[in-house]
Amino acid sequence: MADEMILNDFVNSGSASTPTDLEMRANVDQFIEDTYIRFFLRKPSPYEVLELKQEIEGDIALTPEMIYQAFALSNEYKFY
Protein backbone atom coordinates (compact mmCIF):
# COMPACT_ATOMS: atom_id res chain seq x y z
CA MET A 1 0.00 0.00 0.00
CA ALA A 2 2.85 2.38 0.76
CA ASP A 3 4.35 1.69 -2.67
CA GLU A 4 1.07 2.66 -4.28
CA MET A 5 0.75 5.87 -2.28
CA ILE A 6 4.30 6.96 -3.12
CA LEU A 7 3.85 6.07 -6.79
CA ASN A 8 0.49 7.88 -7.03
CA ASP A 9 2.05 11.01 -5.55
CA PHE A 10 5.01 10.83 -7.93
CA VAL A 11 2.89 10.33 -11.06
CA ASN A 12 0.25 12.88 -10.11
CA SER A 13 2.79 15.53 -9.13
CA GLY A 14 3.94 15.89 -12.72
CA SER A 15 7.48 14.75 -11.94
CA ALA A 16 7.14 11.62 -14.06
CA SER A 17 7.52 11.95 -17.81
CA THR A 18 4.39 10.36 -19.23
CA PRO A 19 2.94 10.67 -22.71
CA THR A 20 -0.37 12.43 -23.12
CA ASP A 21 -3.56 10.51 -23.76
CA LEU A 22 -3.56 11.76 -27.37
CA GLU A 23 0.02 10.57 -27.89
CA MET A 24 -0.82 7.16 -26.45
CA ARG A 25 -3.90 6.71 -28.62
CA ALA A 26 -2.21 8.06 -31.77
CA ASN A 27 0.17 5.07 -31.84
CA VAL A 28 -0.97 2.43 -29.37
CA ASP A 29 1.49 -0.23 -30.56
CA GLN A 30 4.48 2.09 -30.05
CA PHE A 31 3.19 3.19 -26.64
CA ILE A 32 2.90 -0.44 -25.54
CA GLU A 33 6.38 -1.35 -26.77
CA ASP A 34 7.92 1.74 -25.17
CA THR A 35 6.15 1.02 -21.88
CA TYR A 36 7.34 -2.58 -21.72
CA ILE A 37 10.91 -1.55 -22.47
CA ARG A 38 10.76 1.28 -19.94
CA PHE A 39 9.46 -0.84 -17.07
CA PHE A 40 10.41 -4.44 -17.85
CA LEU A 41 13.51 -3.92 -20.02
CA ARG A 42 12.05 -6.17 -22.70
CA LYS A 43 9.69 -6.11 -25.65
CA PRO A 44 6.15 -7.38 -25.11
CA SER A 45 4.99 -10.69 -26.51
CA PRO A 46 2.32 -10.58 -29.24
CA TYR A 47 -0.26 -11.70 -26.69
CA GLU A 48 0.71 -8.92 -24.27
CA VAL A 49 0.38 -6.37 -27.09
CA LEU A 50 -3.04 -7.73 -28.05
CA GLU A 51 -4.38 -7.69 -24.50
CA LEU A 52 -3.15 -4.21 -23.59
CA LYS A 53 -4.18 -2.78 -26.96
CA GLN A 54 -7.72 -4.11 -26.46
CA GLU A 55 -7.83 -2.55 -23.00
CA ILE A 56 -6.63 0.85 -24.25
CA GLU A 57 -8.93 0.93 -27.27
CA GLY A 58 -11.91 -0.37 -25.29
CA ASP A 59 -11.72 2.07 -22.38
CA ILE A 60 -11.52 5.80 -23.11
CA ALA A 61 -11.06 6.51 -19.40
CA LEU A 62 -7.77 4.58 -19.30
CA THR A 63 -4.87 7.04 -19.14
CA PRO A 64 -1.11 6.62 -19.61
CA GLU A 65 -0.68 7.44 -15.91
CA MET A 66 -2.95 4.53 -14.94
CA ILE A 67 -1.02 2.16 -17.17
CA TYR A 68 2.32 3.36 -15.81
CA GLN A 69 1.05 2.89 -12.26
CA ALA A 70 -0.06 -0.66 -13.05
CA PHE A 71 3.32 -1.50 -14.56
CA ALA A 72 5.25 0.07 -11.69
CA LEU A 73 3.24 -1.84 -9.10
CA SER A 74 3.63 -5.19 -10.87
CA ASN A 75 5.78 -8.00 -9.53
CA GLU A 76 7.85 -8.07 -12.71
CA TYR A 77 8.83 -4.42 -12.28
CA LYS A 78 9.85 -5.03 -8.67
CA PHE A 79 12.15 -7.79 -9.92
CA TYR A 80 14.20 -5.23 -11.84
C-alpha positions in Angstrom: 0.0 0.0 0.0 2.8 2.4 0.8 4.3 1.7 -2.7 1.1 2.7 -4.3 0.8 5.9 -2.3 4.3 7.0 -3.1 3.8 6.1 -6.8 0.5 7.9 -7.0 2.0 11.0 -5.5 5.0 10.8 -7.9 2.9 10.3 -11.1 0.2 12.9 -10.1 2.8 15.5 -9.1 3.9 15.9 -12.7 7.5 14.7 -11.9 7.1 11.6 -14.1 7.5 12.0 -17.8 4.4 10.4 -19.2 2.9 10.7 -22.7 -0.4 12.4 -23.1 -3.6 10.5 -23.8 -3.6 11.8 -27.4 0.0 10.6 -27.9 -0.8 7.2 -26.4 -3.9 6.7 -28.6 -2.2 8.1 -31.8 0.2 5.1 -31.8 -1.0 2.4 -29.4 1.5 -0.2 -30.6 4.5 2.1 -30.1 3.2 3.2 -26.6 2.9 -0.4 -25.5 6.4 -1.4 -26.8 7.9 1.7 -25.2 6.2 1.0 -21.9 7.3 -2.6 -21.7 10.9 -1.5 -22.5 10.8 1.3 -19.9 9.5 -0.8 -17.1 10.4 -4.4 -17.8 13.5 -3.9 -20.0 12.1 -6.2 -22.7 9.7 -6.1 -25.6 6.2 -7.4 -25.1 5.0 -10.7 -26.5 2.3 -10.6 -29.2 -0.3 -11.7 -26.7 0.7 -8.9 -24.3 0.4 -6.4 -27.1 -3.0 -7.7 -28.1 -4.4 -7.7 -24.5 -3.2 -4.2 -23.6 -4.2 -2.8 -27.0 -7.7 -4.1 -26.5 -7.8 -2.6 -23.0 -6.6 0.8 -24.3 -8.9 0.9 -27.3 -11.9 -0.4 -25.3 -11.7 2.1 -22.4 -11.5 5.8 -23.1 -11.1 6.5 -19.4 -7.8 4.6 -19.3 -4.9 7.0 -19.1 -1.1 6.6 -19.6 -0.7 7.4 -15.9 -3.0 4.5 -14.9 -1.0 2.2 -17.2 2.3 3.4 -15.8 1.1 2.9 -12.3 -0.1 -0.7 -13.0 3.3 -1.5 -14.6 5.3 0.1 -11.7 3.2 -1.8 -9.1 3.6 -5.2 -10.9 5.8 -8.0 -9.5 7.8 -8.1 -12.7 8.8 -4.4 -12.3 9.8 -5.0 -8.7 12.2 -7.8 -9.9 14.2 -5.2 -11.8 
